[in-house]
Amino acid sequence: VFSGFPHFQGVMEGYNGSIFAYGQTGSGKSFTMQGVVDPSSQKGIIPRAFEHIFESVQCAENTKFLLRASYLEIYNEDIRDLRGADTKQKLE
């Protein structure tokens, strides 16, 4: 069961949503967010959220959606976009 379901149901109703993973280096934040493809029981929050959102969009009638996702890392006061072309580039 995806525990973020109520959170993303709110997103489908028009609210902004964020998931914040915090912890020491090596504590499993990236794995929690990304997971692995196989076995599917170990998918992370991001793929599960996308599945939920896109299934909801497909079922909606007479509704338009604008979806935007960010995947940022803050480390030693430096911010990087993990979805960007250059994941090493620091953001302002």
C-alpha positions in Angstrom: 0.0 0.0 0.0 1.3 3.4 -1.0 1.2 5.6 2.2 1.4 8.8 0.1 -2.0 8.1 -1.5 -3.9 10.8 0.6 -1.2 13.3 -0.1 -1.4 12.8 -3.9 -5.1 12.7 -3.8 -4.9 16.3 -2.6 -2.6 17.1 -5.5 -5.3 15.8 -7.9 -7.8 18.2 -6.2 -5.5 21.1 -7.1 -3.3 21.5 -4.0 0.5 21.7 -4.2 2.3 18.8 -2.7 5.9 18.1 -1.5 7.6 15.1 -0.2 10.7 15.9 2.0 13.3 13.2 2.7 15.7 14.1 5.5 18.4 12.1 7.1 22.1 11.2 7.4 24.1 10.2 4.3 23.5 6.6 3.6 20.3 6.3 5.5 18.2 5.4 2.4 16.6 8.7 1.3 17.3 8.1 -2.4 16.2 4.5 -2.2 12.9 5.6 -0.5 12.3 8.2 -3.2 13.5 6.2 -6.3 13.5 2.5 -5.3 14.1 -0.1 -7.9 12.0 -1.3 -10.9 12.2 -5.0 -10.2 10.7 -6.3 -7.9 7.8 -3.8 -8.2 7.2 -4.1 -4.4 10.5 -2.0 -4.0 9.4 0.9 -6.2 10.0 4.3 -4.5 7.7 7.1 -3.7 8.3 8.9 -7.0 7.3 6.1 -9.4 4.3 5.2 -7.2 3.2 8.8 -7.1 3.6 9.2 -10.9 1.5 6.0 -11.4 -1.2 7.3 -9.1 -1.3 10.7 -10.7 -1.3 9.5 -14.3 -4.0 6.9 -13.6 -6.1 9.6 -12.1 -5.5 11.9 -15.1 -6.6 9.1 -17.5 -9.8 8.6 -15.6 -10.7 12.3 -15.3 -13.2 13.6 -17.8 -13.6 17.3 -18.9 -10.6 18.3 -16.8 -7.2 19.7 -17.8 -4.1 19.1 -15.8 -0.7 20.8 -15.6 1.8 18.6 -13.9 5.3 19.7 -12.8 7.8 17.6 -10.8 11.1 18.6 -9.3 13.7 16.4 -7.6 16.1 18.6 -5.7 19.0 17.8 -3.4 20.2 20.2 -0.6 23.6 19.2 0.7 26.0 21.4 2.6 23.8 24.4 1.7 24.2 23.7 -2.0 21.1 22.9 -4.1 21.2 20.6 -7.2 18.4 19.5 -9.6 18.7 15.8 -9.8 16.4 15.7 -12.9 18.5 18.3 -14.8 20.9 17.7 -17.6 23.9 18.4 -15.3 23.2 17.0 -11.8 26.5 18.4 -10.5 25.5 22.0 -11.4 24.6 24.1 -8.3 21.4 26.2 -8.4 21.0 29.6 -6.9 
